[in-house]
Amino acid sequence: MKKLVFTVSAAFMLTAAPSAKAQFVVTDPANLASGILNSANEIIQTSSTVSNVVKNFKEVEKVYKQGKEYYDKLQAINNLVKDARKVQQTVLLVGDVSQMYVQNFGKMLNDPNFSVQELTAIANGYSVLLGESTELLKELKQIVNSSTLSLNDKERMDIIDRVYKEVKEYHGLVRYYTNKNITVSILRAKKQSNTKRVLDLYGTPSQKYW
């Protein structure tokens, strides 16, 4: 029983401290996601022009790029047991949500089919979805690293399972949200007989997140 909890805890701790084998950067995944979210919220609160949106989004990109090496290294670990892998995959899903936001919203900033008001609204939608995912990641961190004796192994694993499933749902919602926004741009481009420009910007559905 104790070994199971230790194994799962170790999986999450690997994402926050250096290891001789994995050589992780010292990064707390919950704090990293919160940093991206805080930067994303700046777009909503202070952006009144396209130039302001672009300026604030560069801060989002900066925070994400600082953590990309961490996500890449976490992705490369293959020797975790099943329960520990679920913790790993939950963290990676939140990282993927951040990547979908950063990559696609960055392209939307160069899309003439969106106004500054629409871009701010889109940023708000991403911020809400990322915020929910981040809170679930914080809950996972608290459960996995908790030293409390109030939870037995089964209760702890049940919570890990629930958080994983909920984060996976938000991951799907972000993909869907991205798809719908790009579809709006494509429909507007069709009216202007300029579909190719949009497809060149976002790529084909098989290449990208939509």
C-alpha positions in Angstrom: 0.0 0.0 0.0 2.7 2.5 1.0 4.8 1.5 -2.0 1.9 2.4 -4.3 1.5 5.9 -2.9 5.3 6.4 -2.9 5.5 5.4 -6.6 2.7 7.8 -7.7 4.2 10.5 -5.5 7.6 9.9 -7.1 6.1 10.3 -10.6 4.9 13.8 -9.8 8.0 14.8 -7.9 10.1 13.8 -11.0 8.4 16.7 -12.7 9.5 19.1 -10.1 13.1 18.2 -9.2 16.3 17.1 -11.0 17.1 13.5 -11.6 20.3 11.8 -12.5 18.6 9.9 -15.3 15.9 12.3 -16.5 17.9 15.5 -15.8 14.7 17.6 -15.3 14.8 21.3 -15.0 13.6 22.5 -11.6 10.0 23.2 -12.5 6.7 23.0 -10.7 4.1 22.0 -13.3 1.3 23.7 -11.4 3.3 26.9 -11.1 4.3 26.8 -14.7 0.6 26.4 -15.8 -0.4 29.2 -13.5 2.3 31.5 -15.0 0.9 30.9 -18.5 -2.6 31.5 -17.2 -1.6 34.8 -15.5 0.1 36.0 -18.6 -3.0 35.0 -20.6 -5.2 37.0 -18.3 -3.2 40.1 -19.0 -4.5 40.0 -22.6 -8.1 40.2 -21.4 -7.5 42.9 -18.8 -5.3 45.3 -20.6 -5.7 44.8 -24.4 -7.6 47.4 -26.2 -5.7 47.4 -29.5 -4.1 44.7 -31.7 -0.7 45.9 -30.8 -1.5 45.6 -27.1 -2.8 42.0 -27.7 0.4 41.1 -29.5 2.6 42.7 -26.8 0.8 40.8 -24.0 0.8 37.6 -25.9 4.5 37.7 -26.3 4.7 37.3 -22.5 2.5 34.2 -22.7 4.9 32.7 -25.3 7.9 33.6 -23.1 6.5 31.7 -20.1 5.5 28.7 -22.3 8.9 28.5 -24.0 10.6 28.5 -20.6 8.7 25.3 -19.7 8.9 23.5 -23.1 12.1 21.7 -22.3 10.4 20.4 -19.1 7.4 19.0 -21.0 9.7 17.5 -23.7 11.7 15.7 -21.1 8.7 14.5 -19.2 7.3 13.1 -22.4 10.4 11.0 -22.9 10.0 9.0 -19.7 8.7 5.5 -20.5 9.6 3.4 -17.5 6.9 4.5 -15.1 4.3 2.1 -13.7 0.7 2.4 -14.8 -0.5 4.6 -11.9 2.5 6.9 -12.0 2.1 7.2 -15.8 -1.4 8.5 -15.3 0.0 11.3 -13.2 2.6 12.0 -15.9 0.0 12.0 -18.6 -2.2 14.4 -16.7 0.6 16.9 -16.5 1.4 16.4 -20.2 -2.3 17.1 -21.1 -2.1 20.4 -19.3 1.1 21.2 -21.2 -0.6 20.3 -24.4 -3.5 22.6 -23.6 -1.0 25.4 -23.1 0.7 24.5 -26.4 -2.7 24.5 -28.3 -3.4 28.0 -26.9 0.1 29.5 -27.6 0.5 28.0 -31.1 -3.0 28.7 -32.4 -3.8 32.0 -30.7 -0.4 33.3 -32.0 -1.6 32.5 -35.5 -5.0 34.1 -34.9 -3.2 37.4 -34.1 -2.1 37.3 -37.8 -5.6 36.5 -39.1 -7.3 39.5 -40.6 -10.7 37.8 -40.1 -10.7 38.5 -36.4 -11.2 42.0 -34.8 -9.4 43.0 -31.7 -12.6 42.6 -29.7 -13.0 39.0 -31.0 -9.3 38.2 -30.3 -9.8 39.4 -26.7 -13.0 37.2 -26.4 -11.1 34.2 -27.9 -8.3 34.8 -25.4 -10.8 34.9 -22.6 -12.2 31.5 -23.7 -8.7 30.0 -23.7 -8.0 31.5 -20.3 -11.1 29.9 -18.8 -10.3 26.5 -20.1 -6.6 26.7 -19.2 -7.7 28.0 -15.7 -9.9 24.9 -15.1 -7.1 22.6 -16.2 -4.6 24.4 -14.0 -6.8 24.1 -10.9 -7.1 20.4 -11.5 -3.3 20.1 -11.8 -3.0 21.9 -8.5 -5.5 19.4 -6.9 -3.4 16.5 -8.3 -0.2 18.0 -6.8 -1.9 18.3 -3.4 -3.2 14.8 -3.4 -0.1 13.1 -4.7 2.3 15.0 -2.5 0.1 15.1 0.6 1.4 13.4 3.7 -2.0 13.3 5.3 -3.3 10.0 6.6 -6.9 10.9 5.9 -6.8 9.2 2.5 -6.1 5.5 1.8 -4.4 4.3 -1.4 -7.7 3.6 -3.2 -9.2 7.0 -2.4 -6.0 8.7 -3.6 -6.0 6.7 -6.8 -9.7 7.4 -7.4 -9.0 11.1 -7.2 -6.0 10.8 -9.6 -8.3 8.9 -12.0 -11.0 11.6 -11.7 -8.5 14.5 -12.3 -7.0 12.7 -15.3 -10.4 12.2 -16.9 -11.5 15.8 -16.2 -8.2 17.2 -17.6 -8.7 15.0 -20.7 -12.1 16.5 -21.2 -10.8 20.0 -21.0 -8.1 19.0 -23.4 -10.8 17.9 -25.8 -12.7 21.2 -25.2 -9.7 23.3 -26.1 -9.2 21.3 -29.3 -12.9 21.8 -30.1 -12.8 25.5 -29.2 -9.7 26.0 -31.5 -11.5 24.2 -34.3 -14.6 26.3 -34.1 -12.7 29.6 -34.1 -10.6 28.6 -37.1 -13.8 27.5 -38.8 -15.3 31.0 -38.3 -12.2 32.4 -40.0 -12.5 29.9 -42.9 -16.2 30.8 -43.5 -15.3 34.5 -43.5 -12.5 33.9 -45.9 -14.7 31.9 -48.3 -17.0 35.0 -48.6 -13.9 37.0 -49.6 -12.6 34.2 -51.9 -9.5 34.1 -49.8 -9.6 30.6 -48.2 -6.1 29.7 -49.2 -4.6 32.4 -47.0 -6.3 31.0 -44.0 -5.3 27.4 -44.8 -1.8 28.5 -45.3 -1.8 30.2 -41.9 -3.3 27.3 -39.9 -2.4 24.3 -42.0 -4.6 21.3 -42.8 -6.7 19.6 -40.0 -4.3 16.6 -40.1 -1.3 18.8 -39.5 -2.7 20.9 -36.7 -5.0 20.8 -33.7 -8.3 21.4 -35.5 
